[in-house]
Amino acid sequence: MGLFFNAKNNKEKWASVVMPSSNAKEIPTATLEAATALFIQQHARILAESIRLFLTSKNKDTRKSRYQLACQHYGELSKVRPYTTKEQRKIVDKAIDDFVKADDLYRHPNRAQVKKAKNDDFWETYAIFEMMEIFSGDDE
């Protein structure tokens, strides 16, 4: 890959990403651009919906299935990224970033609570030592 590599020059590969069921060798660029816009819109919407559900659902099976669905759509958005415009790339990057953050919350749900608990333990220990010092009657 050189300095001036442009993924959009390989229309066949671009078409295989945004129009996987098409067999056409020569698809017009305008058609590929429209398909890319629709592809991004659909996958970003489903990814956002899946993230919301796997983070908020109380049903374990729903969480698991929506997490798997989110992983699939994350992968699809990652594949289409080289074929996007600047505006589309912002949408894709935000969706990918949202998934990465949600993935961390899904895999480590107690991480924030553990951090808070460690902080609380520190202050509780500090308060105990302060109280021991005050009530020990060691007035010099």
N, CA, C and O atoms as a GROMACS GRO file, in nm:
protein
  560
    1MET      N    1   0.085  -0.118   0.000
    1MET     CA    2   0.000   0.000   0.000
    1MET      C    3   0.088   0.123   0.000
    1MET      O    4   0.173   0.142   0.087
    2GLY      N    5   0.066   0.202  -0.098
    2GLY     CA    6   0.144   0.324  -0.109
    2GLY      C    7   0.080   0.438  -0.035
    2GLY      O    8  -0.021   0.423   0.035
    3LEU      N    9   0.141   0.550  -0.052
    3LEU     CA   10   0.094   0.670   0.015
    3LEU      C   11  -0.041   0.716  -0.040
    3LEU      O   12  -0.119   0.780   0.030
    4PHE      N   13  -0.068   0.682  -0.167
    4PHE     CA   14  -0.189   0.731  -0.233
    4PHE      C   15  -0.289   0.619  -0.259
    4PHE      O   16  -0.364   0.624  -0.357
    5PHE      N   17  -0.291   0.519  -0.175
    5PHE     CA   18  -0.384   0.408  -0.191
    5PHE      C   19  -0.526   0.455  -0.162
    5PHE      O   20  -0.551   0.522  -0.062
    6ASN      N   21  -0.618   0.419  -0.250
    6ASN     CA   22  -0.758   0.453  -0.231
    6ASN      C   23  -0.839   0.325  -0.248
    6ASN      O   24  -0.844   0.269  -0.358
    7ALA      N   25  -0.902   0.280  -0.143
    7ALA     CA   26  -0.978   0.155  -0.145
    7ALA      C   27  -1.092   0.160  -0.246
    7ALA      O   28  -1.132   0.057  -0.298
    8LYS      N   29  -1.144   0.279  -0.272
    8LYS     CA   30  -1.257   0.292  -0.364
    8LYS      C   31  -1.219   0.259  -0.508
    8LYS      O   32  -1.306   0.240  -0.592
    9ASN      N   33  -1.089   0.253  -0.537
    9ASN     CA   34  -1.047   0.218  -0.672
    9ASN      C   35  -1.075   0.071  -0.703
    9ASN      O   36  -1.090   0.035  -0.820
   10ASN      N   37  -1.082  -0.012  -0.602
   10ASN     CA   38  -1.112  -0.153  -0.621
   10ASN      C   39  -1.263  -0.173  -0.605
   10ASN      O   40  -1.311  -0.212  -0.499
   11LYS      N   41  -1.336  -0.144  -0.712
   11LYS     CA   42  -1.483  -0.148  -0.706
   11LYS      C   43  -1.537  -0.287  -0.679
   11LYS      O   44  -1.641  -0.302  -0.616
   12GLU      N   45  -1.467  -0.388  -0.727
   12GLU     CA   46  -1.514  -0.525  -0.706
   12GLU      C   47  -1.516  -0.560  -0.557
   12GLU      O   48  -1.612  -0.618  -0.508
   13LYS      N   49  -1.409  -0.524  -0.488
   13LYS     CA   50  -1.403  -0.551  -0.344
   13LYS      C   51  -1.502  -0.463  -0.269
   13LYS      O   52  -1.568  -0.509  -0.175
   14TRP      N   53  -1.513  -0.337  -0.309
   14TRP     CA   54  -1.610  -0.244  -0.249
   14TRP      C   55  -1.751  -0.302  -0.262
   14TRP      O   56  -1.827  -0.304  -0.166
   15ALA      N   57  -1.784  -0.350  -0.382
   15ALA     CA   58  -1.916  -0.407  -0.406
   15ALA      C   59  -1.937  -0.532  -0.322
   15ALA      O   60  -2.048  -0.557  -0.275
   16SER      N   61  -1.832  -0.611  -0.301
   16SER     CA   62  -1.848  -0.733  -0.220
   16SER      C   63  -1.879  -0.701  -0.074
   16SER      O   64  -1.937  -0.783  -0.004
   17VAL      N   65  -1.840  -0.581  -0.029
   17VAL     CA   66  -1.869  -0.541   0.108
   17VAL      C   67  -2.010  -0.485   0.121
   17VAL      O   68  -2.085  -0.527   0.210
   18VAL      N   69  -2.047  -0.391   0.035
   18VAL     CA   70  -2.177  -0.323   0.051
   18VAL      C   71  -2.291  -0.389  -0.025
   18VAL      O   72  -2.408  -0.366   0.005
   19MET      N   73  -2.258  -0.472  -0.124
   19MET     CA   74  -2.359  -0.543  -0.202
   19MET      C   75  -2.315  -0.689  -0.221
   19MET      O   76  -2.286  -0.730  -0.333
   20PRO      N   77  -2.309  -0.766  -0.113
   20PRO     CA   78  -2.249  -0.899  -0.120
   20PRO      C   79  -2.320  -0.996  -0.214
   20PRO      O   80  -2.257  -1.090  -0.263
   21SER      N   81  -2.446  -0.977  -0.241
   21SER     CA   82  -2.519  -1.071  -0.326
   21SER      C   83  -2.512  -1.034  -0.474
   21SER      O   84  -2.564  -1.108  -0.558
   22SER      N   85  -2.449  -0.921  -0.508
   22SER     CA   86  -2.442  -0.882  -0.649
   22SER      C   87  -2.329  -0.956  -0.718
   22SER      O   88  -2.225  -0.982  -0.658
   23ASN      N   89  -2.352  -0.988  -0.845
   23ASN     CA   90  -2.251  -1.058  -0.924
   23ASN      C   91  -2.190  -0.966  -1.030
   23ASN      O   92  -2.100  -1.005  -1.103
   24ALA      N   93  -2.240  -0.845  -1.036
   24ALA     CA   94  -2.197  -0.754  -1.142
   24ALA      C   95  -2.050  -0.717  -1.126
   24ALA      O   96  -2.004  -0.688  -1.016
   25LYS      N   97  -1.979  -0.717  -1.237
   25LYS     CA   98  -1.838  -0.678  -1.237
   25LYS      C   99  -1.825  -0.527  -1.240
   25LYS      O  100  -1.740  -0.470  -1.170
   26GLU      N  101  -1.906  -0.463  -1.320
   26GLU     CA  102  -1.898  -0.318  -1.335
   26GLU      C  103  -2.022  -0.251  -1.277
   26GLU      O  104  -2.124  -0.239  -1.344
   27ILE      N  105  -2.011  -0.210  -1.155
   27ILE     CA  106  -2.120  -0.138  -1.088
   27ILE      C  107  -2.080   0.008  -1.087
   27ILE      O  108  -1.967   0.041  -1.049
   28PRO      N  109  -2.170   0.097  -1.127
   28PRO     CA  110  -2.136   0.240  -1.127
   28PRO      C  111  -2.101   0.290  -0.986
   28PRO      O  112  -2.157   0.243  -0.887
   29THR      N  113  -2.010   0.385  -0.980
   29THR     CA  114  -1.965   0.440  -0.852
   29THR      C  115  -2.082   0.501  -0.776
   29THR      O  116  -2.089   0.488  -0.653
   30ALA      N  117  -2.173   0.567  -0.846
   30ALA     CA  118  -2.288   0.628  -0.779
   30ALA      C  119  -2.373   0.522  -0.708
   30ALA      O  120  -2.424   0.546  -0.598
   31THR      N  121  -2.387   0.407  -0.770
   31THR     CA  122  -2.463   0.298  -0.708
   31THR      C  123  -2.392   0.247  -0.583
   31THR      O  124  -2.455   0.222  -0.481
   32LEU      N  125  -2.260   0.233  -0.592
   32LEU     CA  126  -2.183   0.189  -0.476
   32LEU      C  127  -2.189   0.290  -0.363
   32LEU      O  128  -2.197   0.252  -0.246
   33GLU      N  129  -2.185   0.418  -0.395
   33GLU     CA  130  -2.193   0.522  -0.293
   33GLU      C  131  -2.328   0.520  -0.223
   33GLU      O  132  -2.337   0.534  -0.101
   34ALA      N  133  -2.435   0.501  -0.302
   34ALA     CA  134  -2.570   0.494  -0.243
   34ALA      C  135  -2.583   0.369  -0.157
   34ALA      O  136  -2.641   0.373  -0.048
   35ALA      N  137  -2.529   0.258  -0.206
   35ALA     CA  138  -2.534   0.134  -0.128
   35ALA      C  139  -2.454   0.147   0.001
   35ALA      O  140  -2.494   0.093   0.105
   36THR      N  141  -2.343   0.217  -0.005
   36THR     CA  142  -2.260   0.238   0.114
   36THR      C  143  -2.335   0.321   0.218
   36THR      O  144  -2.333   0.289   0.337
   37ALA      N  145  -2.400   0.427   0.173
   37ALA     CA  146  -2.476   0.512   0.265
   37ALA      C  147  -2.587   0.432   0.334
   37ALA      O  148  -2.607   0.443   0.455
   38LEU      N  149  -2.659   0.351   0.258
   38LEU     CA  150  -2.766   0.269   0.313
   38LEU      C  151  -2.709   0.162   0.407
   38LEU      O  152  -2.765   0.137   0.514
   39PHE      N  153  -2.599   0.101   0.367
   39PHE     CA  154  -2.531  -0.001   0.447
   39PHE      C  155  -2.493   0.055   0.584
   39PHE      O  156  -2.519  -0.007   0.687
   40ILE      N  157  -2.432   0.173   0.584
   40ILE     CA  158  -2.389   0.237   0.709
   40ILE      C  159  -2.509   0.271   0.797
   40ILE      O  160  -2.509   0.245   0.917
   41GLN      N  161  -2.611   0.328   0.734
   41GLN     CA  162  -2.731   0.367   0.810
   41GLN      C  163  -2.793   0.246   0.879
   41GLN      O  164  -2.827   0.253   0.997
   42GLN      N  165  -2.808   0.136   0.806
   42GLN     CA  166  -2.872   0.018   0.863
   42GLN      C  167  -2.788  -0.046   0.973
   42GLN      O  168  -2.838  -0.079   1.080
   43HIS      N  169  -2.660  -0.063   0.945
   43HIS     CA  170  -2.574  -0.131   1.043
   43HIS      C  171  -2.553  -0.046   1.168
   43HIS      O  172  -2.550  -0.099   1.279
   44ALA      N  173  -2.538   0.084   1.152
   44ALA     CA  174  -2.519   0.172   1.268
   44ALA      C  175  -2.646   0.174   1.355
   44ALA      O  176  -2.637   0.176   1.478
   45ARG      N  177  -2.762   0.173   1.291
   45ARG     CA  178  -2.889   0.172   1.365
   45ARG      C  179  -2.903   0.042   1.445
   45ARG      O  180  -2.936   0.044   1.563
   46ILE      N  181  -2.878  -0.071   1.379
   46ILE     CA  182  -2.891  -0.200   1.446
   46ILE      C  183  -2.787  -0.214   1.557
   46ILE      O  184  -2.817  -0.268   1.664
   47LEU      N  185  -2.666  -0.165   1.533
   47LEU     CA  186  -2.561  -0.170   1.634
   47LEU      C  187  -2.601  -0.089   1.757
   47LEU      O  188  -2.588  -0.137   1.870
   48ALA      N  189  -2.650   0.033   1.736
   48ALA     CA  190  -2.692   0.119   1.849
   48ALA      C  191  -2.806   0.054   1.927
   48ALA      O  192  -2.806   0.057   2.050
   49GLU      N  193  -2.901  -0.004   1.856
   49GLU     CA  194  -3.014  -0.070   1.921
   49GLU      C  195  -2.967  -0.192   2.001
   49GLU      O  196  -3.013  -0.215   2.113
   50SER      N  197  -2.876  -0.268   1.943
   50SER     CA  198  -2.824  -0.387   2.011
   50SER      C  199  -2.744  -0.350   2.135
   50SER      O  200  -2.754  -0.416   2.238
   51ILE      N  201  -2.665  -0.244   2.125
   51ILE     CA  202  -2.588  -0.196   2.240
   51ILE      C  203  -2.682  -0.160   2.354
   51ILE      O  204  -2.662  -0.200   2.469
   52ARG      N  205  -2.785  -0.084   2.320
   52ARG     CA  206  -2.882  -0.044   2.423
   52ARG      C  207  -2.944  -0.166   2.490
   52ARG      O  208  -2.959  -0.170   2.612
   53LEU      N  209  -2.979  -0.266   2.411
   53LEU     CA  210  -3.044  -0.384   2.467
   53LEU      C  211  -2.949  -0.472   2.547
   53LEU      O  212  -2.988  -0.522   2.653
   54PHE      N  213  -2.827  -0.492   2.500
   54PHE     CA  214  -2.739  -0.580   2.578
   54PHE      C  215  -2.686  -0.513   2.704
   54PHE      O  216  -2.636  -0.581   2.793
   55LEU      N  217  -2.697  -0.382   2.712
   55LEU     CA  218  -2.656  -0.314   2.835
   55LEU      C  219  -2.771  -0.299   2.935
   55LEU      O  220  -2.747  -0.288   3.055
   56THR      N  221  -2.895  -0.298   2.886
   56THR     CA  222  -3.007  -0.269   2.976
   56THR      C  223  -3.100  -0.386   3.003
   56THR      O  224  -3.175  -0.383   3.101
   57SER      N  225  -3.098  -0.488   2.920
   57SER     CA  226  -3.192  -0.599   2.936
   57SER      C  227  -3.162  -0.679   3.062
   57SER      O  228  -3.046  -0.699   3.099
   58LYS      N  229  -3.267  -0.724   3.127
   58LYS     CA  230  -3.252  -0.807   3.246
   58LYS      C  231  -3.248  -0.956   3.209
   58LYS      O  232  -3.207  -1.040   3.289
   59ASN      N  233  -3.290  -0.987   3.087
   59ASN     CA  234  -3.292  -1.124   3.039
   59ASN      C  235  -3.153  -1.163   2.987
   59ASN      O  236  -3.101  -1.099   2.896
   60LYS      N  237  -3.094  -1.267   3.045
   60LYS     CA  238  -2.958  -1.310   3.010
   60LYS      C  239  -2.948  -1.352   2.864
   60LYS      O  240  -2.849  -1.320   2.797
   61ASP      N  241  -3.049  -1.424   2.814
   61ASP     CA  242  -3.045  -1.470   2.675
   61ASP      C  243  -3.054  -1.352   2.577
   61ASP      O  244  -2.987  -1.352   2.474
   62THR      N  245  -3.135  -1.254   2.610
   62THR     CA  246  -3.146  -1.134   2.527
   62THR      C  247  -3.014  -1.060   2.524
   62THR      O  248  -2.968  -1.017   2.418
   63ARG      N  249  -2.952  -1.044   2.640
   63ARG     CA  250  -2.821  -0.977   2.647
   63ARG      C  251  -2.719  -1.048   2.559
   63ARG      O  252  -2.646  -0.985   2.482
   64LYS      N  253  -2.715  -1.180   2.572
   64LYS     CA  254  -2.616  -1.258   2.497
   64LYS      C  255  -2.640  -1.250   2.346
   64LYS      O  256  -2.547  -1.228   2.270
   65SER      N  257  -2.764  -1.267   2.304
   65SER     CA  258  -2.794  -1.266   2.160
   65SER      C  259  -2.772  -1.127   2.100
   65SER      O  260  -2.724  -1.114   1.988
   66ARG      N  261  -2.808  -1.023   2.174
   66ARG     CA  262  -2.788  -0.887   2.123
   66ARG      C  263  -2.641  -0.849   2.122
   66ARG      O  264  -2.598  -0.772   2.036
   67TYR      N  265  -2.565  -0.902   2.216
   67TYR     CA  266  -2.421  -0.877   2.215
   67TYR      C  267  -2.359  -0.941   2.091
   67TYR      O  268  -2.275  -0.880   2.024
   68GLN      N  269  -2.399  -1.064   2.060
   68GLN     CA  270  -2.348  -1.131   1.941
   68GLN      C  271  -2.388  -1.057   1.814
   68GLN      O  272  -2.308  -1.045   1.721
   69LEU      N  273  -2.510  -1.008   1.810
   69LEU     CA  274  -2.556  -0.930   1.695
   69LEU      C  275  -2.476  -0.800   1.682
   69LEU      O  276  -2.439  -0.760   1.572
   70ALA      N  277  -2.450  -0.737   1.794
   70ALA     CA  278  -2.371  -0.613   1.793
   70ALA      C  279  -2.230  -0.641   1.741
   70ALA      O  280  -2.175  -0.560   1.666
   71CYS      N  281  -2.172  -0.753   1.779
   71CYS     CA  282  -2.038  -0.789   1.731
   71CYS      C  283  -2.037  -0.805   1.580
   71CYS      O  284  -1.943  -0.762   1.513
   72GLN      N  285  -2.142  -0.865   1.525
   72GLN     CA  286  -2.151  -0.882   1.379
   72GLN      C  287  -2.158  -0.747   1.308
   72GLN      O  288  -2.090  -0.726   1.208
   73HIS      N  289  -2.241  -0.658   1.360
   73HIS     CA  290  -2.258  -0.528   1.295
   73HIS      C  291  -2.134  -0.439   1.314
   73HIS      O  292  -2.102  -0.358   1.228
   74TYR      N  293  -2.068  -0.455   1.425
   74TYR     CA  294  -1.939  -0.387   1.446
   74TYR      C  295  -1.840  -0.431   1.338
   74TYR      O  296  -1.770  -0.349   1.279
   75GLY      N  297  -1.835  -0.562   1.313
   75GLY     CA  298  -1.746  -0.614   1.209
   75GLY      C  299  -1.781  -0.562   1.071
   75GLY      O  300  -1.692  -0.530   0.992
   76GLU      N  301  -1.909  -0.554   1.040
   76GLU     CA  302  -1.952  -0.503   0.909
   76GLU      C  303  -1.914  -0.356   0.893
   76GLU      O  304  -1.868  -0.315   0.786
   77LEU      N  305  -1.933  -0.277   0.998
   77LEU     CA  306  -1.895  -0.136   0.990
   77LEU      C  307  -1.744  -0.119   0.978
   77LEU      O  308  -1.696  -0.027   0.911
   78SER      N  309  -1.669  -0.207   1.041
   78SER     CA  310  -1.523  -0.201   1.029
   78SER      C  311  -1.480  -0.232   0.886
   78SER      O  312  -1.385  -0.172   0.836
   79LYS      N  313  -1.549  -0.325   0.821
   79LYS     CA  314  -1.515  -0.361   0.683
   79LYS      C  315  -1.548  -0.249   0.584
   79LYS      O  316  -1.476  -0.231   0.485
   80VAL      N  317  -1.654  -0.173   0.609
   80VAL     CA  318  -1.697  -0.071   0.514
   80VAL      C  319  -1.620   0.060   0.531
   80VAL      O  320  -1.622   0.145   0.442
   81ARG      N  321  -1.552   0.076   0.643
   81ARG     CA  322  -1.484   0.202   0.674
   81ARG      C  323  -1.392   0.255   0.564
   81ARG      O  324  -1.394   0.375   0.537
   82PRO      N  325  -1.312   0.170   0.497
   82PRO     CA  326  -1.223   0.223   0.392
   82PRO      C  327  -1.297   0.283   0.272
   82PRO      O  328  -1.237   0.356   0.193
   83TYR      N  329  -1.425   0.253   0.257
   83TYR     CA  330  -1.501   0.298   0.140
   83TYR      C  331  -1.591   0.417   0.172
   83TYR      O  332  -1.679   0.450   0.092
   84THR      N  333  -1.572   0.480   0.285
   84THR     CA  334  -1.660   0.587   0.328
   84THR      C  335  -1.607   0.726   0.295
   84THR      O  336  -1.487   0.745   0.272
   85THR      N  337  -1.698   0.822   0.294
   85THR     CA  338  -1.661   0.962   0.284
   85THR      C  339  -1.628   1.012   0.424
   85THR      O  340  -1.642   0.939   0.522
   86LYS      N  341  -1.583   1.136   0.434
   86LYS     CA  342  -1.550   1.191   0.567
   86LYS      C  343  -1.671   1.192   0.659
   86LYS      O  344  -1.660   1.156   0.776
   87GLU      N  345  -1.785   1.233   0.607
   87GLU     CA  346  -1.907   1.240   0.689
   87GLU      C  347  -1.950   1.100   0.733
   87GLU      O  348  -1.989   1.078   0.848
   88GLN      N  349  -1.943   1.006   0.639
   88GLN     CA  350  -1.980   0.869   0.673
   88GLN      C  351  -1.881   0.809   0.773
   88GLN      O  352  -1.921   0.733   0.862
   89ARG      N  353  -1.754   0.842   0.758
   89ARG     CA  354  -1.652   0.790   0.849
   89ARG      C  355  -1.678   0.836   0.991
   89ARG      O  356  -1.653   0.761   1.086
   90LYS      N  357  -1.727   0.959   1.008
   90LYS     CA  358  -1.760   1.008   1.142
   90LYS      C  359  -1.869   0.921   1.206
   90LYS      O  360  -1.862   0.888   1.324
   91ILE      N  361  -1.969   0.886   1.127
   91ILE     CA  362  -2.079   0.802   1.176
   91ILE      C  363  -2.027   0.663   1.213
   91ILE      O  364  -2.059   0.609   1.318
   92VAL      N  365  -1.945   0.608   1.124
   92VAL     CA  366  -1.889   0.474   1.147
   92VAL      C  367  -1.798   0.476   1.270
   92VAL      O  368  -1.807   0.387   1.355
   93ASP      N  369  -1.712   0.576   1.279
   93ASP     CA  370  -1.621   0.584   1.394
   93ASP      C  371  -1.695   0.599   1.526
   93ASP      O  372  -1.655   0.540   1.626
   94LYS      N  373  -1.802   0.677   1.526
   94LYS     CA  374  -1.881   0.694   1.649
   94LYS      C  375  -1.947   0.562   1.688
   94LYS      O  376  -1.948   0.524   1.805
   95ALA      N  377  -2.003   0.491   1.589
   95ALA     CA  378  -2.067   0.363   1.618
   95ALA      C  379  -1.965   0.262   1.670
   95ALA      O  380  -1.993   0.187   1.763
   96ILE      N  381  -1.847   0.260   1.609
   96ILE     CA  382  -1.741   0.168   1.654
   96ILE      C  383  -1.696   0.204   1.794
   96ILE      O  384  -1.677   0.116   1.879
   97ASP      N  385  -1.677   0.333   1.820
   97ASP     CA  386  -1.635   0.379   1.952
   97ASP      C  387  -1.741   0.345   2.058
   97ASP      O  388  -1.708   0.301   2.168
   98ASP      N  389  -1.868   0.365   2.024
   98ASP     CA  390  -1.976   0.330   2.116
   98ASP      C  391  -1.974   0.181   2.148
   98ASP      O  392  -1.994   0.141   2.263
   99PHE      N  393  -1.949   0.099   2.045
   99PHE     CA  394  -1.944  -0.046   2.069
   99PHE      C  395  -1.827  -0.083   2.159
   99PHE      O  396  -1.842  -0.164   2.250
  100VAL      N  397  -1.710  -0.024   2.135
  100VAL     CA  398  -1.592  -0.056   2.215
  100VAL      C  399  -1.617  -0.023   2.362
  100VAL      O  400  -1.582  -0.101   2.451
  101LYS      N  401  -1.678   0.092   2.388
  101LYS     CA  402  -1.709   0.130   2.526
  101LYS      C  403  -1.813   0.036   2.588
  101LYS      O  404  -1.800  -0.006   2.702
  102ALA      N  405  -1.916   0.004   2.510
  102ALA     CA  406  -2.021  -0.086   2.559
  102ALA      C  407  -1.967  -0.227   2.580
  102ALA      O  408  -2.007  -0.296   2.674
  103ASP      N  409  -1.877  -0.269   2.494
  103ASP     CA  410  -1.814  -0.400   2.507
  103ASP      C  411  -1.739  -0.411   2.639
  103ASP      O  412  -1.744  -0.513   2.707
  104ASP      N  413  -1.670  -0.304   2.674
  104ASP     CA  414  -1.597  -0.302   2.801
  104ASP      C  415  -1.695  -0.312   2.919
  104ASP      O  416  -1.668  -0.385   3.015
  105LEU      N  417  -1.806  -0.241   2.911
  105LEU     CA  418  -1.907  -0.249   3.017
  105LEU      C  419  -1.970  -0.388   3.024
  105LEU      O  420  -1.999  -0.439   3.132
  106TYR      N  421  -1.992  -0.449   2.908
  106TYR     CA  422  -2.054  -0.582   2.902
  106TYR      C  423  -1.960  -0.687   2.960
  106TYR      O  424  -2.003  -0.774   3.037
  107ARG      N  425  -1.833  -0.680   2.924
  107ARG     CA  426  -1.737  -0.780   2.970
  107ARG      C  427  -1.695  -0.759   3.115
  107ARG      O  428  -1.660  -0.855   3.184
  108HIS      N  429  -1.697  -0.634   3.162
  108HIS     CA  430  -1.654  -0.602   3.298
  108HIS      C  431  -1.759  -0.516   3.367
  108HIS      O  432  -1.735  -0.398   3.392
  109PRO      N  433  -1.876  -0.572   3.397
  109PRO     CA  434  -1.985  -0.492   3.452
  109PRO      C  435  -1.957  -0.434   3.590
  109PRO      O  436  -2.016  -0.332   3.628
  110ASN      N  437  -1.869  -0.496   3.664
  110ASN     CA  438  -1.843  -0.450   3.801
  110ASN      C  439  -1.719  -0.363   3.812
  110ASN      O  440  -1.681  -0.324   3.922
  111ARG      N  441  -1.656  -0.332   3.701
  111ARG     CA  442  -1.530  -0.257   3.707
  111ARG      C  443  -1.549  -0.121   3.775
  111ARG      O  444  -1.466  -0.083   3.858
  112ALA      N  445  -1.653  -0.050   3.742
  112ALA     CA  446  -1.676   0.082   3.803
  112ALA      C  447  -1.708   0.067   3.951
  112ALA      O  448  -1.665   0.149   4.032
  113GLN      N  449  -1.782  -0.037   3.985
  113GLN     CA  450  -1.816  -0.059   4.125
  113GLN      C  451  -1.693  -0.099   4.206
  113GLN      O  452  -1.679  -0.057   4.321
  114VAL      N  453  -1.604  -0.178   4.148
  114VAL     CA  454  -1.483  -0.220   4.217
  114VAL      C  455  -1.393  -0.101   4.244
  114VAL      O  456  -1.337  -0.087   4.352
  115LYS      N  457  -1.381  -0.014   4.143
  115LYS     CA  458  -1.298   0.106   4.159
  115LYS      C  459  -1.354   0.193   4.272
  115LYS      O  460  -1.278   0.244   4.354
  116LYS      N  461  -1.486   0.210   4.275
  116LYS     CA  462  -1.549   0.291   4.380
  116LYS      C  463  -1.530   0.224   4.516
  116LYS      O  464  -1.505   0.292   4.616
  117ALA      N  465  -1.542   0.091   4.519
  117ALA     CA  466  -1.525   0.018   4.646
  117ALA      C  467  -1.383   0.033   4.699
  117ALA      O  468  -1.364   0.050   4.819
  118LYS      N  469  -1.284   0.028   4.612
  118LYS     CA  470  -1.145   0.045   4.655
  118LYS      C  471  -1.125   0.184   4.712
  118LYS      O  472  -1.057   0.202   4.814
  119ASN      N  473  -1.183   0.283   4.647
  119ASN     CA  474  -1.173   0.421   4.693
  119ASN      C  475  -1.241   0.436   4.829
  119ASN      O  476  -1.188   0.501   4.918
  120ASP      N  477  -1.360   0.374   4.845
  120ASP     CA  478  -1.431   0.379   4.972
  120ASP      C  479  -1.352   0.309   5.083
  120ASP      O  480  -1.348   0.356   5.196
  121ASP      N  481  -1.290   0.196   5.049
  121ASP     CA  482  -1.209   0.123   5.147
  121ASP      C  483  -1.094   0.210   5.198
  121ASP      O  484  -1.063   0.211   5.317
  122PHE      N  485  -1.031   0.281   5.107
  122PHE     CA  486  -0.920   0.369   5.146
  122PHE      C  487  -0.966   0.472   5.248
  122PHE      O  488  -0.904   0.489   5.353
  123TRP      N  489  -1.076   0.542   5.216
  123TRP     CA  490  -1.123   0.649   5.306
  123TRP      C  491  -1.174   0.593   5.438
  123TRP      O  492  -1.160   0.657   5.542
  124GLU      N  493  -1.233   0.474   5.433
  124GLU     CA  494  -1.280   0.413   5.557
  124GLU      C  495  -1.162   0.378   5.648
  124GLU      O  496  -1.166   0.403   5.769
  125THR      N  497  -1.057   0.323   5.590
  125THR     CA  498  -0.937   0.291   5.667
  125THR      C  499  -0.873   0.417   5.722
  125THR      O  500  -0.829   0.420   5.838
  126TYR      N  501  -0.868   0.521   5.640
  126TYR     CA  502  -0.812   0.648   5.683
  126TYR      C  503  -0.890   0.704   5.802
  126TYR      O  504  -0.832   0.752   5.899
  127ALA      N  505  -1.023   0.698   5.793
  127ALA     CA  506  -1.107   0.749   5.901
  127ALA      C  507  -1.086   0.669   6.030
  127ALA      O  508  -1.084   0.727   6.139
  128ILE      N  509  -1.070   0.538   6.018
  128ILE     CA  510  -1.048   0.454   6.137
  128ILE      C  511  -0.918   0.496   6.205
  128ILE      O  512  -0.914   0.510   6.327
  129PHE      N  513  -0.811   0.514   6.127
  129PHE     CA  514  -0.683   0.555   6.187
  129PHE      C  515  -0.693   0.693   6.251
  129PHE      O  516  -0.634   0.717   6.356
  130GLU      N  517  -0.766   0.783   6.189
  130GLU     CA  518  -0.784   0.916   6.246
  130GLU      C  519  -0.860   0.907   6.378
  130GLU      O  520  -0.824   0.973   6.476
  131MET      N  521  -0.964   0.825   6.381
  131MET     CA  522  -1.042   0.810   6.503
  131MET      C  523  -0.959   0.744   6.613
  131MET      O  524  -0.968   0.781   6.730
  132MET      N  525  -0.877   0.646   6.576
  132MET     CA  526  -0.791   0.581   6.674
  132MET      C  527  -0.693   0.682   6.732
  132MET      O  528  -0.664   0.678   6.852
  133GLU      N  529  -0.643   0.768   6.651
  133GLU     CA  530  -0.548   0.868   6.696
  133GLU      C  531  -0.616   0.967   6.791
  133GLU      O  532  -0.559   1.007   6.892
  134ILE      N  533  -0.739   1.006   6.756
  134ILE     CA  534  -0.812   1.104   6.838
  134ILE      C  535  -0.849   1.042   6.973
  134ILE      O  536  -0.832   1.108   7.076
  135PHE      N  537  -0.898   0.919   6.975
  135PHE     CA  538  -0.946   0.857   7.098
  135PHE      C  539  -0.840   0.783   7.177
  135PHE      O  540  -0.869   0.732   7.286
  136SER      N  541  -0.721   0.775   7.128
  136SER     CA  542  -0.618   0.701   7.200
  136SER      C  543  -0.573   0.776   7.326
  136SER      O  544  -0.511   0.718   7.415
  137GLY      N  545  -0.604   0.903   7.333
  137GLY     CA  546  -0.570   0.981   7.452
  137GLY      C  547  -0.421   1.013   7.457
  137GLY      O  548  -0.366   1.040   7.564
  138ASP      N  549  -0.359   1.010   7.346
  138ASP     CA  550  -0.216   1.040   7.340
  138ASP      C  551  -0.196   1.188   7.322
  138ASP      O  552  -0.151   1.232   7.215
  139ASP      N  553  -0.228   1.268   7.423
  139ASP     CA  554  -0.211   1.412   7.414
  139ASP      C  555  -0.072   1.450   7.464
  139ASP      O  556  -0.040   1.430   7.581
  140GLU      N  557   0.004   1.501   7.379
  140GLU     CA  558   0.142   1.538   7.419
  140GLU      C  559   0.157   1.686   7.427
  140GLU      O  560   0.265   1.736   7.459
   0.00000   0.00000   0.00000
